[in-house]
Structure formats: C-alpha cells, structure tokens
C-alpha cells in the first residue's frame, strides 16, 4: 500500500490510472546534507592536522617534550567541533529562528567583549584572552559567530512582524524613516557598539573582519535602498556625535591612553610600508632609520624567505628550516608559510583552492536558501571563514599588513576551530532543512 508523509507530498501533481488508482505522484526530494561542504571541510581538517604536526614539531619537542603535543590538542578540539557541527546539522534550522536565541547571542557577545576589555589577560600588548579553568579562551571567536546569528535572527524577526502588519510608525515619524531606523540604524548601532568594545581591547583584525562580515549580512537581507540611505545617514551622524563626544570629554589623559591603545596598528602599518620599499632606492638616512625597524620586520621577512624557499614543489614534507625557531608563530599565524616551504607553490595553491571551493559551495547553499534567516546565516558564515583565510594568506605573502589572525582548520587554536566548526554546522543544517527542495516524480 502506498504511503507518504503529508509534508513530502505535492498533492496538486498526482496522476491517476484509468481505473482511478494512483499512477504517480510528485514528492519533495529527501533532506540531505551538502556533501560538497562536508568533504571540503574534512579534507581541510586532515590536511591542516598533517601540516600542523610538521610546523609545530620542533616547538613542541623543545617546550613540551612531546613532538605531538600541539597536533593532539588540535585534534581533540577538531573532533569536538566536528561532533557539535553534526549535531547542529541534523537539527531543523528553523528551530534556531527564535527571538530569545538571537537576543541571547547578542547579549553574550557584548558581555564577553566587556569582560575581556576589563578582566582579560594581556598577551603581546593586547587584552584579548580570558583564562577559564587554566585554558586560554579568545571570546572574539565566539563573537564572530554570534553577531552573524544575531543579524540573521533580527532581520527574520523584523520580516515576520512586517508581514503581520505590526511595525506601523507612530504619528510623530514617517513610515519611511521608521523603517530605516528598524532596518539599519538600530541593528547597525547595536553591532557597532559591540565592535567598538572589540576595537578598544585592542583587536583591530577582528574588528575589520566583523565589519566586512556584518556588511555582507546586511547586504543579503533585502533592505530597500531608501532605508540604506536614510538609516545609514542617521547611523553615521550618531556615530560621529558619540565619537567626538567621547574624544572631547575624555580629557588629555584619556586621549593619550586612546592613542597608545592603537600604537600597534601604526607599528604594523609601518612594517608593511617598510617591507614595500625598494632597498636600492632607499637613501642612507632612510636606511639608517629602517634599522630600528629590523626586529619588527623580522617575522614578515622570515615568512617570505620560507615561501620563496619552497619554489614550485617545496623542500619536502617535514624538511622546513624556518620552523626551527627562525619563523615565530610557525604553527599558528604563519602555518601557511611552512606549507609553501615544504610543499611549494603547489601546496600553497592547493590551500587557496580548498577555500575557494568552500566559498562557492557555501554561497550555493545560501542561493538555494528558502528564507531570509537561512540566507543570511549561510552567507555570513561562508564569508567569515573565507575572508579570515585569505587575510591570513595575504599577511603571509606580505600583500597586506600583519593582522595576527589564524588560518581556519590549519592554524593551532582549539576554541577558534571549534567555533568555525559550529559555523560549518549551521551551513550544513541550512543545506539539509533550510533550502528549497526539488520535486521528484515517484511512480507507484
């Protein structure tokens, strides 16, 4: 006897035989995970663990007396993250589209940002870490995931309320201005407030990444051009007023403290500018001044030496010289340089191709999304992972100033990779239960 769940049956497309029995019926395709995203992520995880082992072996042997220390720790977090992503992937994505969830995500993001600003541990001149149970935790990695979730949830909530005719402007303001405030000014102000706290830690790389990711989320949310102009103008005006007020009333001491807070930004810009100079055209005076920056440029120069040493095919897996304390953070921020040194141009391009494929697969899921919530989620998380990857690669090849960000799934960092896997889980959940399903003809 033919049985079919009602939610899978397309009842208006049922064919009958001459005797009145069902001949064929159109049904919705079964829910399936996007195997493209899954396979690409698994390949990056495996590739990343292999290269992390090679890059971290000297450091782990010297300081931990265990050459596998970093790769084992990374493996534990990746397995945990992968398990979490699978759990999320098999949950209906619509269950997350609730007002309490996105408000809780935003509240937690702001709370952690404030806690880090005032109680965080200072490492390398920046207050970006919290120490929880002896484990160093970087809240900015959670904030990246939380803000995308907040924007998706907020825009979906506004859309639902509008469809019900609930968001009617009060008499003292026009409907166009009211819509602009709800679409741009209010959520933009909330996001910028959280980003300002991150910038003051200071954590400018995270600030810039989130600015780009949040912009993509807003661009994907179907906001009218009129709201962009009116709401954007009001948001800029409020930001300028608040910024100027803070600067004027903070006093001389406050302004000096603020300037000192961003000294590292100018230092990194100076390193980048110095690296771009042609040494043959540098005057003796400039050359003498540049000597003072030699230590600051050391890491970038060693990164370029590592990449240049690799040539086309590399010096061979495990044969890197730069990882023997010549290139600082070889297992972390500059793992891409070790990949290029050991596997050459082929290895470096392979990593880039993997992230390009991930980006294409993620945006394809976003294109097929069946709601505003799912479209923003997939576009935001795909952008987050790919933009961070290409910024890390850009730093390694000296195409952009140093940022201090990691390469997803390759660089050492347990909590960061866990949150990246949560983002992947959200993308997989959308691919399974949050995108338009094809119609199949089932012959009985």
N, C-alpha and C positions, 0 to 999 in steps of 0.2 A: 504494500500500500504506500502511495506517495505521501510523504510528509515534508513540510518545510516550515521553518520558523517564520512568523509573520514579518519580522524586521528585515529578513533577507528576500522576501517575495516582492516582485514588482507586479502587482495584481492586474494592472491595466494591459499587460502584454502576455496574455495566456492564450494559447492556441488549442482548439478542440478538434477531435476526430468527428466523422460523420455521425457516429453513434453517441456523441455528447461527452465522451471521455477526454480527459486532458491529454493532449499530444506533446506539447512543450510549454515551458514557462520560463520567463526571464527572471533571473535571480541576481542579486548583488554578489560580486566576487568576494571570496573569503578574506578576512582580515589577515594581513601578513606584514611582518617587519620588512623594512627596506634592507635587503641583503647587501646592497652596494655599500651603504653607510657602515653596516656591521663588519663586512670584510675589510674595508679600508682601515677602520679603527683597529681591528685585530692585527692587521699587518703592521700598523704604526706602533702598536704596543710591543709586539715581538721584536721588531726592528729596533725600537727605542731601548728595550732592555739589553739587547746584544751590544749596542753601541755604548750604552751607559756603563756596562761592565768593562769594556775596553778603556773608556775615558776615565773611569774612577778607580781602576785597579791600583795604580801607584799611590794615590792619595789614601785609599782605604788600607793598603798594606802598611803605609808609614804611620798613620794616625789611629787606625782602628785595629791593627794587627790581624786584619781579615780582609783579603782582597775582594770578597764578595759582599762586604757589608752594605754598600750603597745599593747594589742591584737587588739584593734580597729585600731590603726595606722598600725599595721602589716596587718590587713585585707584589709585596703584601698589599700595598695601597692600591695598585692597579687591579688586583683580584677583587679587593673590597669594592672599588669603584665600579668594576665590571658587573659584579653581583647586584649592586644598587641600580645600575643602569638597566639591567634585565628586569628587575622588579618594577621599575618605573615604566619600562617599555610595555609591559603586559597589563598595566593599569589603564582604564579608559581616560584619555586625556581631558575629556570634558569634566571629569571629577575635580580637576585642579582649577577650573574656571569659576571660582567662588570668591566673593568679596572678602571673607576673613583670611583666605590664603594669601592674596596679593598684598593686603594691608599688613599682615604678619611678616611677610618677606621684606617689605619696605621698612617696617619698624625695626626688624632685626638688623638690617643693613645699616641704618642710621645709628642704632645703638652700638654696634660693633665698631663703626667708624669713630664714634666719640670715645668709646672705651680705649681704642688703640691710640687715639690722639693724646689722651691724658694719662693712660696707665700702661701703654705699650712699651716693649723693650726696644732700646736704641741699638741698632746694628748698622755699622758703616755710616753713621751720621743721620740716619732716618729712623723714625719711630713707626715701624710698620708691623711689628710682630706682637702677639700675645703668647705668653707662656702658660699652657694649661697641662697640669699633671706632668711636668717635665718635658712636654712636647711643644715645639715651636709651631705656632699656627699663624698664618697670614690672612687676616679677615678680608682683605681686599679680594681674594679669590672667591669667597662666598658672595661678596657684594656684587661682583661681576655677574654672577648667575642670578642673584636676587633682583637686581634692577631690571634686567630683561623680563623676568617673570612679572614684576610689578607693572611695567608698561603694558605688557600683553593683557594682564588682568584688568587694568584700569580702562584701557581702550574698549575691551569687550564689555565691561560693565556700562560704560557710557553709551555704547551702541544699543545694548538691551534696553536701557532706560529711555532712550530716544524712540525706539520702536513702540514702546508702551505709552508714548506721549507724556512722559513725566518731567522732562527737562525744559519747562517753559520759563522764559525770562521774566523776572519781576518787572513792574511798571517803570521803575527808575532806570532801566538799562535796555537797550535794544537787543533783539534776539541774536543778531549777528555778533555783537560784542560779547554777549553771554556765552555763545557757542565757542568763540575764540578763546575766552578765558578757560572754559572747561577742556577744550582740545589741546591748547598749547601752554597758556600761562600757568595754570595750576599744576599740571603734571610736570611741566618743564621746570618750574620753580622748585618743586619737591626734589626732582632729580639733581638739579644744580646745587641745591643745599647740601645734599649728600656728597656730591663730587667736590664741593668746596672744602668739606672736612677732610677728604682724602688728600686734596692738594696741600693742605696745611700740615700734613703729617711729617714731612712732605713725601708724596708718592705721585710724581708727575706722570710717570709712564702709565700707571693705572688710570689716572685722570684722563689722559689723552685717548687711551683705548676705549674707555667707557663713553667719552664724548662721541667718538665715531660710532660705537655700537648702538648707543641710545638714539643717535640721529637716524641710523638705518631703521630702527624700530618705529620711530615716528613717521618716517617716510613710507613705511609699509602699512600704515594704519588707516589710510584712506581719508586723511584730513583735507578739507577743502582749502583751495588757495587763499580764499578770503580769510579763513581762520589763521592760516600761516602768517599772513601779513599783519593782521590786527593783533593776534595773540603774541606773535614774535616781537613786534614793536613794543608792546607793553612789557614783555618779559625782559627785553634788553634795557628798557628805561628803568625798571625796578632794580635790575642787577647793577646798573651804573650808579644809581642812587645809594643802594646799600653798600657797594664797594667804596664809593667816595666817602660816605659817612663813616665807615669803618676806618678808612685811612686818616681822615681828618680828626676823629675823636680818639684815635689810639695813642696819640702823643708821640713825642720824639723817640722814646724808648720802644714803644710798640712798633713804630715804623722801622726802626733799626732791627728789631727782632724779626719782623716780617721779611726784610731784605736778606737777613742772614739765613732765614729759613730756606731761601731759594738759591743760595750760593752754589749748591751742587749742580743746579740746572745750567748756570752760566759756565761752570767749570766744564761740563760735558759738551756744551756748545763750542767752547774754546778748544777742547780736544779735537772735536770734529773739524773745526776750521783749520787748526794746525796740521792735521793729517792731510788736508786737501791741498796745502801749499806745495808748490813746486820748489824743491830744495835748491835746484840750480839757479832759481831766480830770487832766492832769499838773500837779502843784504846781510853784511856782517853783524850789524846791530840787531836785526831781526833774528838771526841765527843765535846770537848770544842770549836774547830774551827767550828763545824757544827752548834753550837748555833747561830752564826752570820747569818746563812742562814735560820733560823727558819721562819722568816717573808716571805722570798722568797718562801719557800716550802709550806706555809700555804694553798694557793689556791689548789695546787695539792693534798695535804693530805685531805682537806675537800671534794674534788671530790671523792677520793677513799672511804672516810667514807660514803658519800651519796650512792655510788654504792653498797658498802658492806652492808649497812643498808637495802637495798631493798630485799635481799635474792632472793627467787625463784619467788614470786608473788608480792612483794612490800608491802609498808606500806599503800597503798590505794591512789587513786587519790585525790589530794589536801592536803594530810597529810604529805608532806615533811617537815622535820625540817631544813634541810640545807638552804632552800630558805629564811629563816628568818635571813638574813644578816650574816649567817655563811659561805656560799659559795659565794664569789664575782662573778659577771657576771653570776649568775644562769640563767638568762633569755636570755643570749647571748652565749658566748663561751662554757658554761658548762650546757646548757639545757639538753644534753644527760644524765648527771649525775642525774638530777632531774627525768628524765624519768625512769631511772633504780631504783632510790629510791622509787618512787611512784608505778611503775608497775613491778618492779623486773626484774629478768633475762628474763622473757617472753617479757616484754615491750622493753628491750634493744635489744634482738634478733630480735624482730618484725621490729624495725627501720632498722637494718642491712639487713634483708631480703628484705625490700622495696627498698633499694638502690641497692642490688644485682639484683633484678628483673628489676629495671630501667636500670642498666648497660647491662643486657642481651638483653632487648628489644631495647635499643639504638644501640648496636653493631649489632643486627639482621637487623635493618634498614640500617646501614652502609654496611653490607654484601650484601644487595639487591640493593644498590645504582647503578644508571645507568651511572654515570660519576665520574671523579676524584674529581671535585668540591664538589659534594654531599657526596661522601665517606669521604673526609677529614672533612667536616663540622660536620657530624654526629659522627664520631669517636672522633673528638676533643671536642665537647660539651658534649658528654657522659662521656668522661674521666674527663673533668673539674669538672662536678657535683659530680661524684662518688669519685674521688680522694680527693676532698675537704671534702666530707662527712666522708670518712674513716680516713683521717688525724685528723679531729675534734674528732672522736670517739677514735682514738689512743691516743690523748692527754688526754681525759677524763679518760681513764683506765690506764694512765701512761705507755703506751707502747712506746711512742716517746716523745721527749722534747716538752715543750709548744710552740705553734706556734701563737696563737692569731687569728685563723681563725674560721669562723662560720659554723654551720651545715645547709646546704641548706634546705629551706622551714620550718625549725624548729626554728632556732635562730632568735632573733629580729634584723631586719636590712632591712629597706624599699628598698633602692636602690639596695642592693645586691640581694634580692629576685626578684626584677623587671628584673634585667639582667639575672638571672637564668631562668626566665620565657621566656625571649627573646630567650635564647639558646634552651629551650624546643620548642618554636615556630618554630625555624629553623629545628629542628629534625622532627617535625610534618609536616612541609612543604615538607621536603625531602620524608617522608613516603607517602605523597599524590601525589606529582608531580615529584619526582626525583628518583624513584626507578623502577626497571624492573617490568612491568605489566604482569600478567598471561594472557594466551589466553583462552577464553571460546567459546564453540560451541553453537551458537544461532540457534535454529530450527525455521524456518519461517512457 
